[in-house]
């Protein structure tokens, strides 16, 4: 604590004040004022000094209380400001593209995810995982092994094919009918990392569409004993249907049920749509099917049994022919 001696200009007022705060804030003028006020009020200095210092302490105490109250208030105001101004940028950084599942007999993604969903071509559900809304059209991409032919799609009553168009960047315009249009061939190029969407001309995002790759498709078919040849022919279909699973945006119509005829075993069915209309679809708006939620067509058990019996019969014929030749 510092000691400050002060004497008025008239020489009638001597005051020693012990206060580090006064010196710290540079209020030396207060000493002169104090002497003057003592003279004007007619209050002896020894009495005026405690009174005035008491008033000063009280004011300083009130100031400290105000500061202590202002801190939490400013904190609350700062949080509110961040919530108001910072929400949109934060969401823009964390948006994940919607996922579209393809399955038979389910109304939500299979859990836990694993291999693609084995589907019955006569009843295929296509829907959003979670609450999302997209514009029309809904695209269906079918990959057929061994460069096989395009299957024919059937739609629910009241739902029609979209007009012919190269929607969202497709390589070629869809047919405008239930017939599929060839969009490209998925092969082992690029070390097998090419995916069905990119080969068809479509962007992929964070929803897992890039996992629809040659490696994943051939690995699955190999595990099911299905030959796939050197490529999957990719066929595009456009449905005039704006898929919606969010009740806030109108009637929920997800999933939609479709079916295919003439689809080969080993084929994969995936879907694609967009939240915004445009010539292409970009991150945050892309609806796509990850490999774990794709639809896979496998031979029925009866067909597998017949195939196995046929192979055994063929092997027996070859053995007999060898014996005869010997």
C-alpha positions in Angstrom: 0.0 0.0 0.0 1.3 3.4 -0.9 1.1 6.7 1.2 0.3 9.9 -0.5 0.7 13.3 1.3 -1.2 16.2 -0.2 -1.6 19.8 0.8 -4.0 22.3 -0.7 -2.8 25.4 -2.5 -4.0 27.5 0.5 -1.9 25.5 2.8 -4.8 24.9 5.2 -5.5 21.3 4.3 -3.1 18.5 5.0 -4.2 15.0 4.0 -2.5 11.7 4.0 -4.4 9.0 2.2 -3.5 5.3 2.3 -4.8 3.9 -0.9 -3.1 1.9 -3.7 -6.3 2.1 -5.7 -6.4 5.9 -5.9 -2.8 6.0 -7.1 -3.4 3.2 -9.5 -6.3 5.1 -11.2 -4.5 8.4 -11.3 -7.1 10.4 -9.4 -4.7 12.8 -7.6 -7.2 15.6 -8.3 -9.5 14.0 -5.8 -7.2 15.0 -2.9 -7.6 18.7 -3.8 -11.4 18.4 -4.2 -11.6 16.7 -0.8 -10.0 19.6 0.9 -12.2 22.1 -0.9 -15.4 20.1 0.0 -14.3 20.1 3.7 -14.1 23.8 3.7 -17.4 24.4 1.8 -19.3 22.0 3.9 -17.8 23.2 7.2 -17.1 19.7 8.2 -13.8 19.1 9.9 -11.4 17.1 7.7 -11.0 14.2 10.1 -14.8 13.7 9.9 -15.2 14.4 6.2 -12.4 11.9 5.2 -14.1 8.7 6.5 -17.5 9.9 5.2 -16.2 10.6 1.7 -14.1 7.5 1.6 -17.1 5.4 2.7 -19.0 6.9 -0.2 -16.2 6.1 -2.6 -15.9 2.5 -1.4 -19.6 2.1 -1.8 -19.5 3.3 -5.4 -16.5 1.1 -6.1 -18.4 -1.9 -4.6 -21.4 -1.2 -6.8 -19.1 -1.0 -9.9 -17.6 -4.4 -9.0 -21.1 -5.9 -8.6 -22.1 -4.5 -12.0 -18.9 -6.0 -13.6 -19.6 -9.4 -12.0 -23.2 -9.3 -13.4 -22.0 -8.2 -16.8 -19.7 -11.2 -17.4 -22.4 -13.9 -17.4 -24.8 -11.6 -19.3 -22.2 -11.1 -22.0 -21.6 -14.8 -22.1 -25.2 -15.5 -22.7 -25.4 -12.8 -25.4 -22.4 -14.3 -27.1 -23.8 -17.8 -27.2 -27.1 -16.4 -28.6 -25.2 -14.6 -31.3 -23.2 -17.6 -32.3 -26.5 -19.7 -32.5 -28.1 -17.1 -34.7 -25.1 -16.4 -37.0 -23.1 -19.6 -36.9 -25.8 -22.3 -37.4 -25.9 -22.2 -41.2 -22.1 -22.4 -41.8 -21.8 -25.2 -39.2 -24.6 -27.2 -40.9 -23.0 -26.6 -44.3 -19.9 -28.3 -43.0 -21.6 -31.3 -41.5 -24.3 -32.1 -44.0 -24.3 -35.8 -45.1 -25.9 -36.8 -48.4 -29.1 -38.8 -47.9 -28.9 -42.6 -48.4 -31.4 -44.6 -50.5 -32.0 -48.2 -49.7 -33.1 -50.9 -52.0 -34.7 -54.0 -50.5 -37.6 -56.5 -50.5 -40.1 -56.3 -47.7 -38.5 -53.6 -45.7 -39.5 -49.9 -45.1 -36.2 -48.7 -43.6 -32.5 -49.6 -44.1 -31.5 -53.0 -43.0 -29.6 -53.1 -39.7 -26.9 -53.8 -39.1 -25.6 -53.1 -42.6 -23.5 -55.7 -44.3 -23.8 -57.3 -47.7 -26.3 -55.9 -50.2 -29.9 -56.8 -49.7 -30.9 -59.9 -51.6 -34.1 -58.8 -53.4 -37.0 -60.5 -55.1 -37.2 -58.8 -58.5 -41.0 -59.0 -58.4 -41.2 -56.7 -55.3 -38.5 -54.1 -54.7 -38.8 -51.2 -52.2 -36.8 -48.0 -52.8 -36.8 -45.4 -50.0 -34.9 -42.8 -48.0 -33.0 -43.6 -44.9 -34.1 -40.9 -42.5 -36.2 -37.8 -43.2 -35.4 -36.3 -46.6 -37.1 -34.8 -49.6 -36.1 -34.9 -53.3 -37.3 -33.6 -56.6 -38.5 -35.7 -59.5 -37.2 -37.8 -61.2 -36.0 -40.8 -59.2 -33.4 -42.6 -61.1 -32.8 -46.4 -61.0 -29.5 -47.8 -62.2 -29.2 -51.6 -62.8 -25.9 -53.3 -63.3 -26.2 -56.5 -65.2 -23.2 -59.0 -65.2 -21.7 -60.5 -68.4 -22.8 -57.4 -70.3 -26.3 -58.8 -70.2 -29.5 -57.1 -71.6 -31.6 -54.5 -69.9 -34.5 -55.7 -67.8 -37.9 -54.0 -68.0 -39.2 -52.0 -65.1 -42.8 -52.0 -63.8 -44.2 -49.1 -61.7 -47.1 -48.8 -59.2 -50.5 -47.6 -60.5 -50.5 -43.9 -61.0 -46.7 -43.6 -61.3 -45.2 -43.1 -64.7 -41.8 -43.0 -66.3 -40.3 -39.5 -66.5 -39.9 -37.9 -69.9 -36.8 -38.8 -71.8 -33.8 -36.8 -70.4 -30.2 -37.0 -69.4 -31.1 -36.2 -65.7 -28.4 -35.1 -63.3 -25.6 -35.7 -65.8 -26.5 -39.1 -67.1 -24.4 -40.1 -70.2 -27.5 -40.7 -72.3 -31.1 -39.6 -72.1 -33.5 -42.1 -70.5 -36.1 -43.6 -72.8 -39.3 -42.0 -71.4 -40.7 -45.5 -71.1 -40.2 -48.6 -68.9 -37.2 -49.7 -71.1 -33.7 -49.1 -69.7 -31.0 -47.1 -71.6 -27.4 -48.2 -71.7 -25.3 -45.7 -69.7 -21.9 -47.4 -69.7 -19.9 -50.5 -68.6 -18.5 -51.0 -65.2 -15.2 -52.9 -65.5 -12.0 -53.5 -63.5 -10.4 -50.3 -64.9 -8.8 -47.9 -62.4 -7.8 -50.9 -60.3 -11.5 -51.8 -59.9 -12.3 -48.6 -58.1 -14.6 -47.1 -60.7 -18.2 -47.0 -59.4 -21.5 -47.4 -61.2 -22.7 -43.9 -60.6 -19.5 -42.2 -62.0 -19.5 -44.5 -65.0 -23.1 -43.5 -65.7 -22.2 -39.8 -65.5 -23.5 -39.1 -62.0 -21.8 -37.3 -59.1 -21.4 -39.1 -55.8 -21.3 -37.5 -52.4 -20.9 -38.5 -48.8 -23.8 -41.0 -48.9 -21.6 -43.9 -50.0 -22.4 -44.1 -53.7 -18.7 -44.5 -54.6 -18.8 -48.0 -52.9 -20.9 -49.3 -55.8 -17.6 -50.5 -57.3 -16.4 -53.3 -59.5 -14.5 -54.8 -56.6 -17.5 -54.9 -54.3 -19.9 -56.2 -57.0 -17.6 -59.0 -58.2 -16.6 -60.0 -54.7 -20.3 -60.4 -53.8 -21.1 -62.4 -57.0 -18.1 -64.6 -56.6 -19.3 -65.5 -53.1 -22.7 -66.5 -54.5 -21.1 -68.6 -57.3 -22.4 -66.2 -60.0 -20.2 -65.6 -63.0 -19.9 -61.9 -64.0 -17.6 -61.9 -67.0 -15.6 -58.8 -67.8 -18.2 -56.1 -67.3 -21.5 -55.0 -65.8 -23.8 -53.2 -68.3 -25.4 -50.2 -66.6 -28.9 -49.3 -67.5 -30.7 -46.1 -66.5 -34.5 -45.6 -65.7 -36.2 -42.4 -64.8 -39.4 -42.4 -62.7 -41.6 -39.3 -62.4 -41.6 -39.5 -58.7 -40.5 -37.0 -56.0 -39.5 -39.3 -53.1 -40.3 -37.8 -49.7 -39.8 -39.3 -46.2 -40.2 -36.0 -44.3 -43.7 -35.3 -43.0 -42.8 -31.6 -42.7 -42.7 -31.4 -46.5 -46.0 -33.0 -47.3 -47.3 -36.6 -47.6 -44.7 -39.3 -47.0 -44.4 -41.6 -50.0 -41.2 -43.4 -49.1 -40.6 -46.2 -50.0 -41.9 -46.7 -53.5 -42.4 -50.3 -54.8 -41.1 -51.3 -58.2 -40.3 -54.6 -60.0 -38.2 -55.9 -62.8 -38.8 -58.6 -65.3 -36.0 -60.3 -67.3 -33.3 -59.3 -64.8 -30.3 -61.6 -64.7 -28.9 -63.2 -61.5 -25.9 -61.3 -60.2 -27.5 -57.9 -61.1 -27.4 -55.0 -58.7 -30.1 -52.3 -58.3 -29.3 -48.9 -56.9 -31.2 -45.5 -56.8 -30.3 -41.9 -57.2 -32.1 -38.6 -56.8 -31.5 -34.9 -55.9 -32.9 -32.4 -53.4 -32.7 -29.6 -56.0 -33.5 -29.5 -59.6 -30.6 -29.0 -62.0 -28.4 -30.4 -64.7 -26.2 -32.1 -62.1 -26.5 -32.8 -58.4 -23.9 -31.7 -55.8 -22.8 -32.6 -52.3 -25.4 -32.2 -49.7 -28.2 -32.7 -52.1 -27.3 -36.2 -53.5 -29.5 -39.2 -52.7 -27.5 -42.3 -53.4 -27.3 -46.0 -52.5 -24.3 -47.3 -50.6 -23.2 -50.9 -51.4 -24.5 -52.2 -48.1 -28.0 -51.0 -49.0 -28.0 -52.0 -52.7 -30.4 -54.6 -54.0 -28.7 -57.8 -55.3 -30.4 -60.5 -57.5 -29.3 -64.0 -56.7 -30.6 -67.3 -58.1 -33.4 -68.9 -56.2 -32.5 -72.0 -54.2 -34.4 -74.2 -56.7 -32.5 -72.6 -59.6 -29.2 -73.2 -57.8 -30.1 -76.8 -57.2 -30.9 -77.3 -60.9 -27.7 -75.6 -61.9 -25.7 -77.8 -59.5 -27.4 -80.9 -60.9 -26.7 -79.8 -64.4 -23.1 -79.3 -63.7 -22.8 -82.7 -62.1 -24.5 -84.3 -65.1 -22.2 -82.5 -67.4 -19.2 -83.7 -65.5 -20.4 -87.3 -65.6 -20.9 -87.1 -69.4 -17.3 -85.8 -69.8 -15.9 -88.7 -67.7 -17.8 -91.3 -69.8 -16.6 -89.7 -73.0 -13.0 -89.8 -71.8 -13.4 -93.6 -71.0 -14.8 -94.3 -74.4 -12.0 -92.4 -76.1 -9.5 -94.4 -74.1 
